[in-house]
């Protein structure tokens, strides 16, 4: 039998578009214990070109045909959002481990189905949230879990990224990292509700919604939201108030209408013992204790700020058992619960309750 430390995970990528070829294909090719044997994209010429350029032996225009490959063990799904659920479910039913891009699905019910199915089959289901993989994110999560901040009472998040032109239907993307992407995104991926689901709420707030639960370990309990479309069919400016199940309250503001050179991702965590101040795009983090004292953590390098290759590589490591899952499907589900509730709240003007929070339970007990 082949020694365990030399086994490779045979992988495929479904939806090898602009992000798939920018992040996931290079991530799997660079992993010493991954073997990327297949990619899929709808256009046959594009599929053939990707196969040649990246030296990938099998190319497909059908996701089902790729999933049917007998030697596959895992797939990364980076197709358009409306295909995430059916393709992820088909892969799980085939017995494959899955990494699916955000937004995980169109609805929370779909995300819940994926999580339950993967758990029942003992398959790994990951969602693509690269910010969870940074040194700062891991340390912030540890500090909160171990009580270094005391009881977390409030989070404040401002997240901007220059993507409103995509939501408005443009098919080009500003320079990302070094040089242009291998493939430009398709406008419909972000601007067509039947394909994208929504605007800023699905495209970018998906990251923030998952980050709330990643940091605190608490799922959303209720959401109140307001959107501004700024003349667009989809939301461009989003403001959310979120209460988590542990009673912590969060204020989230996000827009894609920002200068490309001035994007922000400010996360402020307020606890009873200390406060944590993070700027994710700048890679800075400071802990300030309520009774005095401050810890400034070493800044992240530019390459560490957004580790886009980490999710696909974590999929492989998780399958091999050499690393824990950083962004399990349960975080994708929590994100979808916030997204769905925010859309319903913005549509109806009502506060949307998902589950009873600790604050409500405590109030009920006090009044009994």
PAMAR-879333 format. One record per residue (C-alpha): residue in three letters; chain; y, z, x; residue number from 1. Coordinates in Angstrom, 2 decimals. Layout:
# PAMAR-879333
<site "Ala", "A", <Y, Z, X>, NUM>
...
# end
This chain:
# PAMAR-879333
<site "Unk", "A", <0.00, 0.00, 0.00>, 1>
<site "Unk", "A", <3.50, -0.85, 1.21>, 2>
<site "Unk", "A", <5.37, 2.23, 2.56>, 3>
<site "Unk", "A", <7.91, 3.53, 0.08>, 4>
<site "Unk", "A", <10.79, 3.36, 2.53>, 5>
<site "Unk", "A", <10.43, -0.41, 2.88>, 6>
<site "Unk", "A", <10.04, -1.35, -0.77>, 7>
<site "Unk", "A", <12.74, -3.62, -2.13>, 8>
<site "Unk", "A", <14.04, -3.72, -5.69>, 9>
<site "Unk", "A", <13.91, -7.26, -7.08>, 10>
<site "Unk", "A", <17.13, -7.89, -9.03>, 11>
<site "Unk", "A", <18.93, -10.45, -11.13>, 12>
<site "Unk", "A", <22.54, -10.81, -12.29>, 13>
<site "Unk", "A", <23.29, -11.94, -15.83>, 14>
<site "Unk", "A", <26.78, -13.32, -16.39>, 15>
<site "Unk", "A", <27.68, -14.34, -12.86>, 16>
<site "Unk", "A", <31.33, -15.02, -13.65>, 17>
<site "Unk", "A", <34.44, -13.94, -11.82>, 18>
<site "Unk", "A", <33.61, -10.23, -11.60>, 19>
<site "Unk", "A", <29.87, -10.74, -11.19>, 20>
<site "Unk", "A", <30.39, -12.98, -8.17>, 21>
<site "Unk", "A", <33.20, -10.81, -6.78>, 22>
<site "Unk", "A", <31.45, -7.43, -7.00>, 23>
<site "Unk", "A", <27.83, -7.39, -8.11>, 24>
<site "Unk", "A", <26.31, -10.39, -6.32>, 25>
<site "Unk", "A", <27.80, -9.36, -2.92>, 26>
<site "Unk", "A", <26.76, -5.73, -3.54>, 27>
<site "Unk", "A", <23.12, -6.62, -4.07>, 28>
<site "Unk", "A", <23.06, -9.11, -1.20>, 29>
<site "Unk", "A", <24.48, -6.43, 1.11>, 30>
<site "Unk", "A", <22.01, -3.72, 0.09>, 31>
<site "Unk", "A", <19.15, -3.59, 2.61>, 32>
<site "Unk", "A", <16.63, -2.61, -0.04>, 33>
<site "Unk", "A", <17.67, -5.01, -2.80>, 34>
<site "Unk", "A", <16.34, -8.52, -3.21>, 35>
<site "Unk", "A", <18.59, -10.66, -5.40>, 36>
<site "Unk", "A", <16.39, -13.51, -6.62>, 37>
<site "Unk", "A", <18.12, -14.79, -9.76>, 38>
<site "Unk", "A", <21.54, -15.34, -11.32>, 39>
<site "Unk", "A", <22.58, -16.62, -14.73>, 40>
<site "Unk", "A", <25.69, -18.28, -16.06>, 41>
<site "Unk", "A", <26.07, -20.62, -19.02>, 42>
<site "Unk", "A", <27.22, -23.72, -17.15>, 43>
<site "Unk", "A", <24.37, -25.44, -15.24>, 44>
<site "Unk", "A", <26.65, -26.84, -12.51>, 45>
<site "Unk", "A", <28.22, -23.43, -11.91>, 46>
<site "Unk", "A", <24.81, -21.80, -11.83>, 47>
<site "Unk", "A", <23.54, -24.30, -9.27>, 48>
<site "Unk", "A", <26.67, -23.89, -7.12>, 49>
<site "Unk", "A", <26.37, -20.09, -7.13>, 50>
<site "Unk", "A", <22.75, -20.39, -6.11>, 51>
<site "Unk", "A", <23.66, -22.65, -3.18>, 52>
<site "Unk", "A", <26.72, -20.73, -2.03>, 53>
<site "Unk", "A", <25.07, -17.30, -2.13>, 54>
<site "Unk", "A", <21.57, -18.47, -1.18>, 55>
<site "Unk", "A", <19.97, -17.19, -4.39>, 56>
<site "Unk", "A", <16.69, -19.01, -5.10>, 57>
<site "Unk", "A", <16.62, -19.04, -8.92>, 58>
<site "Unk", "A", <19.46, -19.99, -11.25>, 59>
<site "Unk", "A", <19.47, -19.94, -15.04>, 60>
<site "Unk", "A", <21.73, -20.83, -17.94>, 61>
<site "Unk", "A", <19.77, -18.57, -20.29>, 62>
<site "Unk", "A", <19.76, -14.77, -20.00>, 63>
<site "Unk", "A", <16.40, -14.62, -21.76>, 64>
<site "Unk", "A", <14.87, -16.93, -19.17>, 65>
<site "Unk", "A", <16.10, -14.72, -16.35>, 66>
<site "Unk", "A", <14.89, -11.54, -18.05>, 67>
<site "Unk", "A", <11.44, -13.12, -18.46>, 68>
<site "Unk", "A", <10.93, -13.42, -14.69>, 69>
<site "Unk", "A", <7.79, -11.39, -14.02>, 70>
<site "Unk", "A", <8.78, -9.97, -10.64>, 71>
<site "Unk", "A", <12.14, -8.55, -11.76>, 72>
<site "Unk", "A", <12.66, -4.79, -11.73>, 73>
<site "Unk", "A", <16.38, -4.56, -12.50>, 74>
<site "Unk", "A", <19.31, -6.56, -13.82>, 75>
<site "Unk", "A", <23.07, -6.25, -13.64>, 76>
<site "Unk", "A", <24.78, -7.46, -16.82>, 77>
<site "Unk", "A", <28.33, -8.65, -16.24>, 78>
<site "Unk", "A", <28.55, -11.18, -19.05>, 79>
<site "Unk", "A", <31.25, -11.26, -21.75>, 80>
<site "Unk", "A", <31.48, -7.98, -23.72>, 81>
<site "Unk", "A", <29.98, -9.23, -26.99>, 82>
<site "Unk", "A", <26.74, -10.04, -25.14>, 83>
<site "Unk", "A", <26.35, -6.69, -23.39>, 84>
<site "Unk", "A", <24.32, -5.02, -26.13>, 85>
<site "Unk", "A", <21.81, -7.79, -26.94>, 86>
<site "Unk", "A", <21.25, -8.62, -23.28>, 87>
<site "Unk", "A", <20.92, -4.99, -22.20>, 88>
<site "Unk", "A", <18.51, -4.27, -25.05>, 89>
<site "Unk", "A", <16.44, -7.35, -24.21>, 90>
<site "Unk", "A", <16.25, -6.25, -20.57>, 91>
<site "Unk", "A", <15.26, -2.69, -21.49>, 92>
<site "Unk", "A", <12.61, -3.99, -23.91>, 93>
<site "Unk", "A", <11.24, -6.05, -21.02>, 94>
<site "Unk", "A", <10.96, -2.80, -19.03>, 95>
<site "Unk", "A", <13.85, -3.47, -16.63>, 96>
<site "Unk", "A", <16.36, -1.00, -15.26>, 97>
<site "Unk", "A", <19.91, -1.99, -16.25>, 98>
<site "Unk", "A", <23.48, -1.73, -15.02>, 99>
<site "Unk", "A", <25.87, -2.97, -17.70>, 100>
<site "Unk", "A", <29.57, -3.66, -17.26>, 101>
<site "Unk", "A", <32.25, -1.86, -19.23>, 102>
<site "Unk", "A", <32.92, -1.91, -22.10>, 103>
<site "Unk", "A", <29.27, -0.94, -22.46>, 104>
<site "Unk", "A", <29.00, -2.40, -25.97>, 105>
<site "Unk", "A", <31.16, -3.27, -28.98>, 106>
<site "Unk", "A", <30.33, -0.08, -30.89>, 107>
<site "Unk", "A", <29.26, 3.48, -30.24>, 108>
<site "Unk", "A", <26.15, 2.93, -32.37>, 109>
<site "Unk", "A", <25.06, 0.11, -30.05>, 110>
<site "Unk", "A", <25.67, 2.26, -26.97>, 111>
<site "Unk", "A", <23.69, 5.09, -28.56>, 112>
<site "Unk", "A", <20.76, 2.74, -29.21>, 113>
<site "Unk", "A", <20.70, 1.68, -25.56>, 114>
<site "Unk", "A", <20.81, 5.26, -24.30>, 115>
<site "Unk", "A", <18.03, 6.42, -26.62>, 116>
<site "Unk", "A", <15.83, 3.41, -25.86>, 117>
<site "Unk", "A", <16.24, 3.81, -22.08>, 118>
<site "Unk", "A", <15.46, 7.53, -22.31>, 119>
<site "Unk", "A", <12.35, 6.89, -24.41>, 120>
<site "Unk", "A", <11.07, 4.29, -21.95>, 121>
<site "Unk", "A", <12.12, 6.34, -18.89>, 122>
<site "Unk", "A", <14.29, 3.49, -17.63>, 123>
<site "Unk", "A", <17.53, 3.83, -15.68>, 124>
<site "Unk", "A", <20.60, 2.73, -17.64>, 125>
<site "Unk", "A", <23.91, 2.73, -15.77>, 126>
<site "Unk", "A", <27.41, 1.67, -16.78>, 127>
<site "Unk", "A", <29.90, 0.17, -14.35>, 128>
<site "Unk", "A", <32.66, 2.70, -13.66>, 129>
<site "Unk", "A", <33.55, 2.26, -9.95>, 130>
<site "Unk", "A", <36.15, 5.06, -9.86>, 131>
<site "Unk", "A", <33.36, 7.60, -10.36>, 132>
<site "Unk", "A", <32.03, 6.81, -6.87>, 133>
<site "Unk", "A", <35.02, 7.81, -4.74>, 134>
<site "Unk", "A", <35.04, 10.93, -2.57>, 135>
<site "Unk", "A", <37.89, 12.31, -4.64>, 136>
<site "Unk", "A", <36.09, 11.76, -7.94>, 137>
<site "Unk", "A", <32.97, 13.48, -6.69>, 138>
<site "Unk", "A", <34.96, 16.42, -5.31>, 139>
<site "Unk", "A", <37.08, 16.74, -8.47>, 140>
<site "Unk", "A", <33.96, 16.83, -10.60>, 141>
<site "Unk", "A", <32.43, 19.49, -8.31>, 142>
<site "Unk", "A", <35.57, 21.65, -8.40>, 143>
<site "Unk", "A", <35.66, 21.56, -12.20>, 144>
<site "Unk", "A", <31.92, 22.19, -12.61>, 145>
<site "Unk", "A", <31.98, 25.15, -10.23>, 146>
<site "Unk", "A", <34.97, 26.76, -11.94>, 147>
<site "Unk", "A", <37.48, 26.34, -9.11>, 148>
<site "Unk", "A", <40.11, 25.31, -11.69>, 149>
<site "Unk", "A", <39.08, 28.03, -14.13>, 150>
<site "Unk", "A", <38.81, 26.85, -17.74>, 151>
<site "Unk", "A", <40.14, 23.30, -18.05>, 152>
<site "Unk", "A", <42.67, 23.26, -20.88>, 153>
<site "Unk", "A", <44.44, 19.91, -20.59>, 154>
<site "Unk", "A", <44.29, 16.51, -18.93>, 155>
<site "Unk", "A", <47.12, 14.00, -18.67>, 156>
<site "Unk", "A", <46.35, 10.40, -17.70>, 157>
<site "Unk", "A", <48.65, 7.41, -17.14>, 158>
<site "Unk", "A", <46.69, 4.27, -16.30>, 159>
<site "Unk", "A", <48.29, 0.85, -15.75>, 160>
<site "Unk", "A", <46.96, -2.38, -14.29>, 161>
<site "Unk", "A", <48.50, -5.84, -14.47>, 162>
<site "Unk", "A", <46.06, -7.48, -16.90>, 163>
<site "Unk", "A", <48.21, -8.19, -19.97>, 164>
<site "Unk", "A", <48.31, -11.91, -19.12>, 165>
<site "Unk", "A", <44.53, -11.97, -19.51>, 166>
<site "Unk", "A", <44.73, -10.19, -22.87>, 167>
<site "Unk", "A", <47.31, -12.79, -23.90>, 168>
<site "Unk", "A", <44.86, -15.60, -23.03>, 169>
<site "Unk", "A", <45.64, -16.66, -19.44>, 170>
<site "Unk", "A", <42.69, -17.83, -17.32>, 171>
<site "Unk", "A", <44.00, -16.82, -13.92>, 172>
<site "Unk", "A", <43.95, -13.54, -12.10>, 173>
<site "Unk", "A", <46.36, -12.20, -9.48>, 174>
<site "Unk", "A", <45.06, -11.84, -5.95>, 175>
<site "Unk", "A", <42.39, -9.13, -5.92>, 176>
<site "Unk", "A", <41.71, -7.63, -2.54>, 177>
<site "Unk", "A", <41.74, -10.37, 0.08>, 178>
<site "Unk", "A", <42.31, -13.88, -1.27>, 179>
<site "Unk", "A", <41.47, -15.37, -4.66>, 180>
<site "Unk", "A", <38.24, -14.61, -6.51>, 181>
<site "Unk", "A", <35.31, -16.99, -6.17>, 182>
<site "Unk", "A", <35.62, -17.84, -9.89>, 183>
<site "Unk", "A", <38.67, -17.40, -12.14>, 184>
<site "Unk", "A", <38.11, -15.43, -15.36>, 185>
<site "Unk", "A", <37.93, -17.22, -18.69>, 186>
<site "Unk", "A", <40.81, -16.43, -21.04>, 187>
<site "Unk", "A", <38.55, -15.83, -24.04>, 188>
<site "Unk", "A", <36.77, -13.03, -22.20>, 189>
<site "Unk", "A", <39.85, -10.85, -22.72>, 190>
<site "Unk", "A", <41.83, -12.46, -25.58>, 191>
<site "Unk", "A", <39.27, -13.40, -28.25>, 192>
<site "Unk", "A", <38.41, -10.38, -30.42>, 193>
<site "Unk", "A", <34.96, -11.82, -31.18>, 194>
<site "Unk", "A", <34.24, -11.88, -27.44>, 195>
<site "Unk", "A", <36.35, -9.03, -26.00>, 196>
<site "Unk", "A", <36.29, -6.53, -28.86>, 197>
<site "Unk", "A", <39.89, -5.49, -28.28>, 198>
<site "Unk", "A", <42.72, -5.65, -25.77>, 199>
<site "Unk", "A", <43.82, -2.86, -23.43>, 200>
<site "Unk", "A", <41.60, -0.34, -25.22>, 201>
<site "Unk", "A", <38.40, -2.25, -24.34>, 202>
<site "Unk", "A", <39.58, -3.72, -21.05>, 203>
<site "Unk", "A", <41.10, -0.72, -19.27>, 204>
<site "Unk", "A", <41.03, 2.41, -21.43>, 205>
<site "Unk", "A", <37.24, 2.09, -21.23>, 206>
<site "Unk", "A", <37.57, 3.36, -17.64>, 207>
<site "Unk", "A", <39.74, 6.32, -18.63>, 208>
<site "Unk", "A", <37.57, 7.27, -21.61>, 209>
<site "Unk", "A", <34.50, 7.46, -19.40>, 210>
<site "Unk", "A", <36.42, 9.36, -16.70>, 211>
<site "Unk", "A", <37.31, 12.19, -19.09>, 212>
<site "Unk", "A", <33.65, 13.03, -19.69>, 213>
<site "Unk", "A", <32.70, 12.29, -16.08>, 214>
<site "Unk", "A", <35.15, 14.92, -14.82>, 215>
<site "Unk", "A", <34.67, 17.61, -17.45>, 216>
<site "Unk", "A", <31.12, 17.05, -18.67>, 217>
<site "Unk", "A", <32.45, 17.31, -22.25>, 218>
<site "Unk", "A", <32.18, 14.54, -24.83>, 219>
<site "Unk", "A", <35.03, 13.55, -27.17>, 220>
<site "Unk", "A", <35.37, 15.55, -30.41>, 221>
<site "Unk", "A", <38.35, 13.84, -32.05>, 222>
<site "Unk", "A", <40.84, 11.07, -31.31>, 223>
<site "Unk", "A", <44.29, 10.13, -32.58>, 224>
<site "Unk", "A", <45.74, 6.85, -31.31>, 225>
<site "Unk", "A", <48.66, 4.47, -31.61>, 226>
<site "Unk", "A", <48.74, 0.88, -30.27>, 227>
<site "Unk", "A", <51.56, -1.63, -29.75>, 228>
<site "Unk", "A", <50.60, -5.30, -29.57>, 229>
<site "Unk", "A", <53.98, -6.57, -28.33>, 230>
<site "Unk", "A", <53.58, -9.82, -30.27>, 231>
<site "Unk", "A", <49.99, -10.33, -29.10>, 232>
<site "Unk", "A", <46.88, -10.45, -31.31>, 233>
<site "Unk", "A", <45.41, -7.57, -29.33>, 234>
<site "Unk", "A", <46.72, -4.20, -28.16>, 235>
<site "Unk", "A", <48.87, -4.15, -25.02>, 236>
<site "Unk", "A", <50.22, -0.57, -25.07>, 237>
<site "Unk", "A", <47.86, 2.29, -26.00>, 238>
<site "Unk", "A", <48.53, 6.01, -26.43>, 239>
<site "Unk", "A", <45.70, 8.42, -27.28>, 240>
<site "Unk", "A", <45.36, 12.13, -27.93>, 241>
<site "Unk", "A", <41.78, 13.23, -27.35>, 242>
<site "Unk", "A", <40.19, 16.62, -27.94>, 243>
<site "Unk", "A", <36.94, 17.20, -26.07>, 244>
<site "Unk", "A", <34.04, 19.20, -27.44>, 245>
<site "Unk", "A", <34.89, 22.16, -25.18>, 246>
<site "Unk", "A", <38.37, 22.40, -26.73>, 247>
<site "Unk", "A", <40.19, 20.76, -23.81>, 248>
<site "Unk", "A", <42.95, 18.38, -24.92>, 249>
<site "Unk", "A", <43.83, 15.10, -23.19>, 250>
<site "Unk", "A", <46.81, 12.76, -23.40>, 251>
<site "Unk", "A", <46.14, 9.16, -22.34>, 252>
<site "Unk", "A", <48.70, 6.37, -21.96>, 253>
<site "Unk", "A", <47.69, 2.92, -20.75>, 254>
<site "Unk", "A", <49.09, -0.60, -20.57>, 255>
<site "Unk", "A", <48.39, -3.89, -18.83>, 256>
<site "Unk", "A", <52.09, -4.80, -18.93>, 257>
<site "Unk", "A", <53.10, -3.57, -15.49>, 258>
<site "Unk", "A", <54.17, -5.15, -12.20>, 259>
<site "Unk", "A", <51.14, -6.12, -10.10>, 260>
<site "Unk", "A", <52.57, -4.19, -7.16>, 261>
<site "Unk", "A", <53.25, -0.99, -9.14>, 262>
<site "Unk", "A", <50.05, -0.04, -10.92>, 263>
<site "Unk", "A", <49.39, 3.62, -11.65>, 264>
<site "Unk", "A", <46.37, 5.79, -12.35>, 265>
<site "Unk", "A", <47.68, 9.34, -12.49>, 266>
<site "Unk", "A", <45.19, 12.02, -13.50>, 267>
<site "Unk", "A", <46.43, 15.58, -13.95>, 268>
<site "Unk", "A", <43.92, 18.34, -14.70>, 269>
<site "Unk", "A", <45.34, 21.70, -15.81>, 270>
<site "Unk", "A", <43.07, 24.75, -15.55>, 271>
<site "Unk", "A", <43.59, 28.46, -15.98>, 272>
<site "Unk", "A", <43.22, 29.06, -12.21>, 273>
<site "Unk", "A", <44.44, 25.82, -10.64>, 274>
<site "Unk", "A", <45.70, 22.32, -11.30>, 275>
<site "Unk", "A", <44.43, 19.08, -9.82>, 276>
<site "Unk", "A", <46.78, 16.16, -9.18>, 277>
<site "Unk", "A", <45.16, 12.78, -8.51>, 278>
<site "Unk", "A", <46.51, 9.25, -8.08>, 279>
<site "Unk", "A", <43.50, 6.97, -8.16>, 280>
<site "Unk", "A", <45.20, 3.72, -7.17>, 281>
<site "Unk", "A", <46.89, 5.44, -4.22>, 282>
<site "Unk", "A", <43.83, 7.47, -3.29>, 283>
<site "Unk", "A", <45.56, 10.86, -3.20>, 284>
<site "Unk", "A", <44.40, 14.26, -4.50>, 285>
<site "Unk", "A", <45.92, 17.75, -4.32>, 286>
<site "Unk", "A", <44.68, 21.08, -5.68>, 287>
<site "Unk", "A", <47.44, 23.60, -6.48>, 288>
<site "Unk", "A", <46.36, 27.15, -7.30>, 289>
<site "Unk", "A", <48.18, 29.04, -10.03>, 290>
<site "Unk", "A", <48.47, 32.14, -7.80>, 291>
<site "Unk", "A", <49.79, 30.15, -4.84>, 292>
<site "Unk", "A", <48.23, 27.92, -2.23>, 293>
<site "Unk", "A", <47.63, 24.19, -2.04>, 294>
<site "Unk", "A", <44.91, 21.92, -0.70>, 295>
<site "Unk", "A", <45.80, 18.32, 0.09>, 296>
<site "Unk", "A", <42.60, 16.31, 0.45>, 297>
<site "Unk", "A", <42.44, 13.45, 2.98>, 298>
<site "Unk", "A", <43.69, 10.21, 1.42>, 299>
<site "Unk", "A", <41.22, 7.48, 0.60>, 300>
<site "Unk", "A", <41.43, 4.30, 2.62>, 301>
<site "Unk", "A", <42.35, 1.11, 0.75>, 302>
<site "Unk", "A", <38.69, 0.07, 0.82>, 303>
<site "Unk", "A", <37.65, 3.37, -0.78>, 304>
<site "Unk", "A", <40.12, 3.34, -3.67>, 305>
<site "Unk", "A", <38.11, 1.10, -5.98>, 306>
<site "Unk", "A", <34.52, 0.76, -4.69>, 307>
<site "Unk", "A", <33.53, -2.21, -6.84>, 308>
<site "Unk", "A", <30.18, -2.67, -5.11>, 309>
<site "Unk", "A", <29.05, 0.93, -5.54>, 310>
<site "Unk", "A", <27.64, 0.68, -9.11>, 311>
<site "Unk", "A", <25.16, -2.12, -8.32>, 312>
<site "Unk", "A", <24.12, -0.41, -5.11>, 313>
<site "Unk", "A", <23.70, 2.89, -6.97>, 314>
<site "Unk", "A", <21.39, 1.09, -9.42>, 315>
<site "Unk", "A", <19.10, 0.19, -6.54>, 316>
<site "Unk", "A", <19.28, 3.65, -4.96>, 317>
<site "Unk", "A", <18.56, 5.31, -8.31>, 318>
<site "Unk", "A", <15.46, 3.16, -8.84>, 319>
<site "Unk", "A", <14.25, 3.99, -5.32>, 320>
<site "Unk", "A", <14.86, 7.69, -5.92>, 321>
<site "Unk", "A", <17.13, 8.09, -2.90>, 322>
<site "Unk", "A", <20.31, 8.92, -4.85>, 323>
<site "Unk", "A", <21.26, 10.38, -8.24>, 324>
<site "Unk", "A", <22.71, 8.22, -10.98>, 325>
<site "Unk", "A", <26.50, 8.47, -10.77>, 326>
<site "Unk", "A", <27.46, 6.72, -14.01>, 327>
<site "Unk", "A", <24.58, 7.00, -16.50>, 328>
<site "Unk", "A", <24.62, 5.29, -19.86>, 329>
<site "Unk", "A", <25.68, 8.55, -21.52>, 330>
<site "Unk", "A", <29.13, 8.09, -19.96>, 331>
<site "Unk", "A", <29.28, 4.58, -21.37>, 332>
<site "Unk", "A", <28.44, 6.05, -24.77>, 333>
<site "Unk", "A", <31.20, 8.67, -24.45>, 334>
<site "Unk", "A", <33.64, 5.90, -23.53>, 335>
<site "Unk", "A", <32.61, 3.81, -26.54>, 336>
<site "Unk", "A", <33.04, 6.83, -28.83>, 337>
<site "Unk", "A", <36.65, 7.17, -27.68>, 338>
<site "Unk", "A", <37.31, 3.42, -27.93>, 339>
<site "Unk", "A", <35.83, 3.08, -31.41>, 340>
<site "Unk", "A", <37.60, 6.18, -32.71>, 341>
<site "Unk", "A", <40.92, 5.06, -31.18>, 342>
<site "Unk", "A", <40.67, 1.65, -32.85>, 343>
<site "Unk", "A", <39.90, 3.29, -36.20>, 344>
<site "Unk", "A", <42.74, 5.77, -35.77>, 345>
<site "Unk", "A", <45.26, 3.05, -34.88>, 346>
<site "Unk", "A", <44.12, 1.00, -37.89>, 347>
<site "Unk", "A", <44.19, 3.83, -40.43>, 348>
<site "Unk", "A", <46.82, 6.17, -39.02>, 349>
<site "Unk", "A", <44.29, 9.01, -39.28>, 350>
<site "Unk", "A", <42.84, 11.48, -36.81>, 351>
<site "Unk", "A", <39.18, 10.55, -36.25>, 352>
<site "Unk", "A", <36.66, 13.36, -35.86>, 353>
<site "Unk", "A", <33.47, 12.67, -33.89>, 354>
<site "Unk", "A", <32.00, 16.16, -33.63>, 355>
<site "Unk", "A", <33.04, 19.79, -34.02>, 356>
<site "Unk", "A", <34.90, 21.08, -30.99>, 357>
<site "Unk", "A", <34.64, 24.52, -29.44>, 358>
<site "Unk", "A", <38.22, 25.24, -30.55>, 359>
<site "Unk", "A", <37.30, 24.54, -34.19>, 360>
<site "Unk", "A", <34.13, 26.64, -33.91>, 361>
<site "Unk", "A", <36.11, 29.56, -32.43>, 362>
<site "Unk", "A", <38.73, 29.32, -35.18>, 363>
<site "Unk", "A", <35.99, 29.34, -37.79>, 364>
<site "Unk", "A", <34.37, 32.40, -36.28>, 365>
<site "Unk", "A", <37.70, 34.21, -36.08>, 366>
<site "Unk", "A", <38.36, 33.56, -39.75>, 367>
<site "Unk", "A", <34.91, 34.63, -40.94>, 368>
# end
